[in-house]
């Protein structure tokens, strides 16, 4: 359980930054070079590489190098960590709202 929580924390930290979310969104369409990914952002390449390293460190992307070109690819399975957590939260809240609805409905019927 602690391992799963640590993984979730890492993925959420990585996704907390709008630049990194934009990179993940772009890589959802397919692999891209670091240069292509960095182009839309008003920052230096070394600054952008910090974002790439964060995403890679937390397992959201994989990179490979061919010559001088580094290509990034999204690891879609890693997003499942967040999806599972959100599903668990949704079930908890739906259960609570279902109980509240039953309580209100039962109270109205008995009034």
FENLINQUI-V467691 format. One line per field, one symbol per residue. ss: DSSP state (~ for helix, > for strand, _ for the rest). psi: psi as a letter, one per 40 degrees, with the letter a starting at -180 (. if undefined). A space follows every 10 residues. Layout:
ss: ???
psi: ???
//
This chain:
ss: _~~~~~~~~~ ~~~~~__~~~ ~~~~~~~___ _>>~~~~~__ ____~~~~~~ ~~~~~~~___ >>>>>>__>> >>>>_~~~~~ ~~~~~~~~~~ ~~~~~~~~~~ ~~~~~~~~~_ _
psi: dddddddddd ddddedhddd ddddddedei iiidddddde hgiidddddd dddddddeed iiiihhbehh iihhgddded dddddddddd dddddddddd ddddddddde .
//
